[in-house]
């Protein structure tokens, strides 16, 4: 029996060089069942004039979701 494995990121990138990059440049739409994190949105609003704002948390803690919601609410296309 032969087992097939999902292609690695390197395989996908070699097949289509812009595939991985495009996922990093796309701002996902907020989901309807989204639990809004108002306190964190307010903190991001306070940092708009800063040269650099770092959002740091382990994988799966909602960084992308938070930034997508903030981008959508603030009308910013992406930062």
Phi, psi and omega per residue, in radians:
X1 nan 2.301 3.140
X2 -1.790 2.257 3.107
X3 -1.712 2.398 3.077
X4 -1.819 2.417 3.117
X5 -1.886 2.638 3.063
X6 -1.095 2.548 3.136
X7 -1.128 2.512 3.119
X8 -1.323 2.914 3.082
X9 -1.014 -0.663 3.127
X10 -1.104 -0.711 3.114
X11 -1.106 -0.767 3.138
X12 -1.141 -0.760 -3.138
X13 -1.115 -0.642 3.136
X14 -1.219 -0.652 -3.138
X15 -1.236 -0.663 -3.125
X16 -2.530 1.642 -2.998
X17 -0.963 -0.545 -3.101
X18 -1.525 -0.061 -3.073
X19 -1.086 -0.856 -3.122
X20 -1.216 -0.754 -3.130
X21 -1.065 -0.714 -3.107
X22 -1.097 -0.547 3.110
X23 -1.227 -0.421 -3.141
X24 -1.482 -0.307 -3.088
X25 -1.808 -0.040 -3.087
X26 -1.667 2.276 3.077
X27 -1.696 1.972 -3.113
X28 -1.174 2.649 3.078
X29 -1.297 2.539 3.076
X30 -1.117 2.512 3.141
X31 -1.462 2.588 -3.139
X32 -1.070 -0.603 -3.108
X33 -1.532 0.322 -3.080
X34 -1.111 2.335 2.999
X35 -1.588 1.878 -3.085
X36 -1.206 2.434 3.141
X37 -1.964 1.316 -3.001
X38 -0.974 -0.731 -3.118
X39 -1.068 -0.716 3.135
X40 -1.259 -0.624 3.062
X41 -1.062 -0.770 3.114
X42 -1.078 -0.695 3.106
X43 -1.100 -0.712 3.102
X44 -1.146 -0.673 3.094
X45 -1.048 -0.632 3.133
X46 -1.192 -0.396 -3.054
X47 -1.668 0.076 -3.044
X48 -0.979 -0.670 -3.098
X49 -1.479 -0.091 3.140
X50 -1.254 2.641 3.087
X51 -1.240 -0.580 -3.104
X52 -2.559 2.328 3.025
X53 -2.204 2.195 -3.125
X54 -1.813 2.186 3.035
X55 -1.912 1.981 -3.039
X56 -2.240 2.266 3.078
X57 -2.916 2.785 3.101
X58 -1.107 2.861 3.114
X59 -0.994 2.404 3.074
X60 1.501 0.116 -3.110
X61 -1.641 0.050 2.992
X62 1.678 0.398 3.133
X63 -1.082 -0.857 -3.125
X64 -1.119 -0.736 3.123
X65 -1.086 -0.772 3.121
X66 -1.063 -0.862 -3.102
X67 -1.183 -0.581 3.080
X68 -1.151 -0.755 3.112
X69 -1.121 -0.779 3.139
X70 -1.079 -0.757 3.126
X71 -1.082 -0.757 -3.135
X72 -1.143 -0.804 -3.106
X73 -1.180 -0.663 -3.059
X74 -1.478 -0.197 -3.120
X75 1.393 0.168 3.112
X76 -1.478 2.345 -3.095
X77 -1.244 -0.424 -3.094
X78 2.735 2.717 -3.090
X79 -2.285 nan nan
